[in-house]
Amino acid sequence: MFAVHLLSFYFSKLKEDQIQKVDRFLYHMRLSDEQLRDIMMRFRAEMEKGLSRATNPTAAVKMLPTHVRSTPDGSEKGEFLALDLGGSKFKVLRVKVSDNGNQRVEMESQHYPTPEEITSGKGTGLFDHVAECLKDFMERNHVNTKRHPLGFTFSFPCSQTKLDEGVLLSWSKHFKARGVQGTDVVDSLRKAIDKTGGMDVDVLALVNDTVGTMMTCGYDDKYCEVGAIIGTGTNACYMEEMRHIDLVEGDEGRMCINTEWGSFGDDGSLEDIRTKFDRDIDLGSINPGKQLFEKLISGMYMGELVRIILVKMARRGLLFQGRMSDALRTKGKFQTQHVAEIENYKEGLSNAKTILAGLGLSPSEDDCIAVQHVCTIVSFRSANLCAAALAAILTRLQENKKLKRLRTTVGMDGTVYRTHPQYAKRLHKVVRRLVPDCNVRFLLSESGSGKGAAMVTAVAYRLVSQRKQIDETLAPFKLSRQHLQDVKDKMRVELERGLKKDTHHSASVKMLPSYVCGTPDGTERGKFLALDLGGTNFRVLLVKIYTGLRKSIRMYNKIYAIPLEIMQGTGEELFDHIVHCISDFLDYMGMKNARLPLGFTFSFPCRQAGIDKGSLVSWTKGFKATDCEGQDVVDMLREAIKRRNEFDLDIVAVVNDTVGTMMTCAYEDPNCEIGLIAGTGSNVCYMEEMRNIETVEGEEGRMCVNTEWGGFGDNDCIEFIRTKFDREVDEGSLNQGKQRYEKMTSGMYLGEIVRQILIDLTKRGLLFRGQISERLRTRGIFETKFLSQIESDRLALLQVRSILQQLGLDSTCDDSIIVKEVCGAVSRRAAQICGAGMAAVADKIRENRGLEQLDITVGVDGTLYKLHPHFSKVLKETVKDLAPQCDVTFVLSEDGSGKGAALITAVAQKLHSHS
């Protein structure tokens, strides 16, 4: 028993001695975590250089845009051909992708040899060989029945300006065909296919093998956004934000970047990591000074690196008793597959003995142990370096997404990764150690990069089909200049019809007289109470107007909510709630006993018989209180004050919010004679000549007319621009068939139009993987404020996705781009048709006054105009285009329509005292 233990101790001591001997000889090849983190940082810096237009020409890591903008979403379908050129064998595939409820991929493939006379001969010969192999495959598999889209996996660095074009930058691995570098390889392939003849194919996509691997795995795992190959060569790709890719126009979405990390260190940045053995490998290669990182890692060099180390150790007498064989001295005799076999957990030492014997050596037990440890150090260093570069990519993805913890999948392929018994495990362990806050899954590509080329082609096909369907869906929202001119002309007709006594009743634009006959002149003064009702909030204000050398206005206000049950209850309940709010405000201000003049901003269509008399025509903006339509709202307010019996007020004027906005701006700018509200609702007022207002007695002077243009089109005159989505929104509204123009232009409805479009696109499988969430089914969930946020130029797509996630919508990057496009189409149309209406009003005023050129100011209020990033700009551009003889200035009303109500009250009191 003792003898057994002694033998065991001797053997383990022998093994330990051999390992220490190798460790001392190769200590430069052992990398600490600190060194790996340093390499991570260096690679991050190289990535930045490669992405920047300014530094890309001198960057070692080229970060090549692939023009692959989307990973598979599972809805791809069709039959595709693929070519896979780049390794020791060339492969042709037919890939059938089906989406009949369960994703399925069927493949047939054939390998063809690529002899050295082909890979090292003339470029035309290489592509002729590829075309002949393709033809052979198609004939064998009876593929020539119809035109087939084809994807080309070409595993060499290429500069791409589009998906189906690629200029070869340099050969790598054992390829060096002449006359190809600097030329478009897709063009060469097409010419070879045409020359060979008998094939009906359409080369749609050129793909790097790494991209192919990512796309193959991406079909099975939606989180896959990185691809890595560790085989004959090595490389990685990942999905980068477009805003960071200087070499490609556009900031929207993402694009796959082919890092070409094999050339990391070609600028000298890894000299402290490279050893004398690595320099020997480089000098003996076909491309000295190039692909230095690849030469530290890949299967093409790993076996040779071990051979060089064994030769140097033998020369020093550290192995084989100082003896060497001719085979060991011969380049290429020790292969990477030998490394994998020697590192086998159980049979490694026995494999080492067999392999070394095959090289003409007589290894001892300790020689086999030492050789196994050399292999371990070389392959472990390879895995460590790969892990450091991968960790750099994962860290970048995490920072791009601004996540505390990243969940992602890396698609993996390559003979070293697949066949080496320890490699994958080591790589995974080191990556997870370097990026502990990333949940990384490593997914082996089962079908290689050829299937990936077919998947890229399938995705390209899907995107073309999607693009066509989305363009068709949004086409009705893209109005021509003639459309807008027609809207302007029809608005002008309706303005005239609303003013005339005999057509007023049938006009869709009611042109309601406001009995406001003048704008402020700066002499107004006093204390006034103002009420502002028009949305879900109600304001009570005390407005103090001062005159003198510096005219000024001071305001005090409180905002009160109008609950839904009050908005849609009885009229008595609504006005009692309003009076309750006034009472609270007067208590707050300590003014219960003061009988103040009051102006009431009531932002709903009213037919006025005087400045303090207004009968509600119809509710809008979600209000539906009963027993109000047809009633005088001033009388209803007076009755509610009497019921309360706490205070008394002098109600001088009932005012529309649009008129209030005009008056507020006119106090600062006497040229302001138009008011525009572009917010929850949409409306315009303007100063009309009394002689044109047939519904009011008198010919002299001007009166402000509240157009109530939200009803424009209620008589079907703008059906030519209404879409099926507008009709769906109308059908689901509280006032079906009414306020059609407002439903196309106002904040209350734009989000709902977007929601209807998103549902339509999702039902057709063009968004959100065809899954309609319960939240998306909910009316009103897509608020118009989201349009403003989503369309913000400063907002990255990541933040757009965050907004959609708040709405329960699990969106991809592509989904976010489409949602942003939908929001843009809806809001742009709203601004354009609002501008067409405004152009009609401005031109009418100009013609009323017989002017060649009109100079006028529009006072504007409303959240859509104020907060939407593009609405105001598009509105102004449209007015300028459609009313070129009008110089229209837009001034924002800073203090809202409540201040306007007080100014109207002041003007009315002044006019009354003068009469």
PyMOL commands that set and color helices and strands:
alter all, ss='L'
color gray80, all
select helices_A, chain A and resi 2-25+27-29+33-51+56-58+116-119+123-140+185-196+209-220+242-244+261-263+276-283+292-297+299-315+320-322+326-329+336-342+348-358+365-401+415-419+423-434+448-477+481-499+504-506+564-567+571-589+633-644+657-668+690-692+709-711+719-721+724-731+742-745+747-763+768-770+774-777+784-790+797-806+813-848+863-867+871-882+896-914
alter helices_A, ss='H'
color red, helices_A
select strands_A, chain A and resi 64-65+78-85+89-99+103-113+148-154+158-159+167-168+201-207+224-230+234-241+254-258+406-413+438-444+512-513+526-533+537-546+552-561+597-602+606-610+613-616+650-655+672-678+682-689+702-706+854-861+886-892
alter strands_A, ss='S'
color yellow, strands_A
deselect
rebuild
show_as cartoon
